[in-house]
């Protein structure tokens, strides 16, 4: 039974399910089922969903209900373009502020992920290292407004990182980027980051074209 901060807890639970692809794009969210699962009324569930609608993760359809926001190929491409602009600027602006110790730790984890058979556990670690690397770059930036604006698309970026199937390619691109940042070669690092994000976009678009994410987003991991 949920107690304190009921709406916050329901909000976080549903948000995590969306980001972890337990809810597919365009899937209807059953308010009654969630309320019954936690032994609560439907009111806090609706309040949580209204907050998620403000985050653009949920869409409200009058007289029909709440649905996970659907993503068109155009939406995906535009978010990646915005991401590229923000991250390249952040890298240039914050190169001297990046935590090199954390980058070294990430690189070691990535090397381990590349060894042996690809497992679901490794995929989970890959998602976490992916997220952490890009946040290290953005957090190093001194521009507060850029970080605020980046946070508005970050939930979608986390979803894309989950879906993107390029396991080996992504890790190799990340490691090359980390090596260049550690050498403080700003121009080369910016170029590698640009290429990496463009490649990620292409892999994501291909994955969306080849998979039915409305049924089960996590099924993409089996490809």
N, C-alpha and C positions, 0 to 999 in steps of 0.2 A: 504494500500500500504506500503510495506516495504521500508525503506530508508537506514539509515546508517548501515554499516557492513552487507550488503545484504547476502553474502555467509555464514557468521557466523550465521545469523538468520535462513536461510534455513537449514543449518547444524543442528542447535539445534532443529528446528521444526521436521525434519525427524527423528533425533535421539530419541527425546521424543516419537514419534509415534512407533518406534521400541521397545523401552524399555517398553512402556505402552501397548504393544501387539495390537496396532491398525493396524499394519502390521504383518501378520503371517510369520512364518519361510518359506523361499523359495518363498515368494510372489514377483512378479515382481513389481517394483516401476515405476509408470507412470510419466515420466519426463514432458511430455506435460500437463498432468492434473495439476500437481503441479504448473507449470509455469503459466497456465491460471488462476488458483485459486488466485494467488497473483499478476497477471497482470505484469509479468516480462518475460524476455527471458529465454530460456532453459539453457543458459551458466552458470549462477550462481547455478542453480540446479545441473548441471553436476559437477561443482567444489565441491559443498557440498557433493555429492555422492562419488566423488573420495576421499575426506577426510574420509568419513565413511568407505570406502573400506580399507583405511590404518588402521582404528580402528578395522577391521575385522567384523564390523557389517553388511557390505554390500559386496556382491560378484559381480564382473564384468564378464559378459559372452560375449565374442567377438561376434559382429554382432547380439546380442540378447538384451542386455540391462543390467540393474542393478537389483539385487535381494537381498532380505533380506537373510542374511547368514543362511543356514540350520544347525541345530544342531543334530548330531547323539547321540545315547546313550553313545557311547565311549567318544565323546566330553564333554558331561555333566559330566560323571564320572571323567574324567581327570581334569576338571576345579575344581570340588569339592575337589579332592585330593590336588591340588595346594593350594586351598583356606585353607584347613585344616592345611597344613604345615605352611603357612604364618601367619594365625591367632593365632595358638597355640604358635608359636615363639613370635609374637607380644605381646600376653597376658603375657607371662613369662618375656619378656624384659621390658614391660611398666607397669606392675602392679601398681607400686608406682605413676605413672603419670596419671592414669585414673581419670577422673572427677567424683567423687562420687556423687556430687550434681545432675549432669545430669543423672546418673544411678538411683538415687532415683526418679527423675521426670519420667523417662521412666517406672519404675516399677509401679508407680501410674496410668499411662496411660494404661498399660497392664492390671491391675486389672479391670479397667473400661470396657475394651474391652471384658473381660470374662463374664461380667454381662449381662444377658438378651439375646435377640435374635441377631444372627449374621446378620449384614446388610452390604450393600456395603460401607457405610460410615466407619464402623468399620474395614472392610477389607483394606480400604485405610489407616487408622491410623495404622493398624497392619504392613502394608508395610513400612510406614515411621519409626515406632519404630524399626522394624527389621533392616532397613538400618542404622539407627543412632547408634544402639547398636554395630553392627559390625565395623562401622567406628570409634566409640569411642575406641574400642580395638586396631584397627590398628594404629590410630593416636597417641595413647599413646606410641607406640614403638619409640625408639631412632634411629633405623636403617633406614636412609633415602632411601637407595637403595631398601630395602624391600618394603617401601611404594610406591616407584616409580613402582616397578614390580607388586604390588598388584593393582595399578590403571589400569594396562593393562587388567586385567580380571574383573574389577569392574562393567563395563557396563553389562557383561554377568551375574554377580551375581545379579544385580538389576532386570534383566529379570527373572531369576530363582526365586527370591523372589516374583515377581508378580504371577508367575505360581503356585508355591508350594501351594497346597490346605490344608495343615495341620494347620488350624487356631488355634484350641484349643491346640493341641500338641506343636506347635511352641511357643505360648505364655507361656505355662507352663515351657517349656525348657528354654526360655529366663529368666523367673522370677527366676528359680532355679539357673541359671548361675549368675544373678545379685546378688542374696543373698550371694552366695559363694565369689564373687569378693569383695563385701562390707565387708566380714569377713576377707579378705586378705588371704584366703586359696588358694594359687597359684596352688598347685598340684591338689586339687579337682576341681578347676575352669578349669584347662587345660583338665581334664578328662571329665567334663561336656560339655565343648566346643567341644571336639572331638566327643562325642556321639551325640551332637546336629547337627553337620555338617554331620555326617554319616547318621543320621535319615533324615535330609533334602534332602540328596542325594537320599536316597531310595524313599522318597515321590515324588521327582521330576521325577525319572526314571519311577515310577508307573504312574504318571500323563501323561508323554509323551507316554507311551505305550497305555494308555486308551483314549487319546484325539487326535483329528486332529487339531493341532495348525496351520496348513497351512491356515485353513479357518478363524478362529477367536481365537486368543490366549486367549482373555478375557473370552471366554466361559468356561474356566476351573473353573472360580469363581463360576459357578452355581452348581458345583459338591459338 
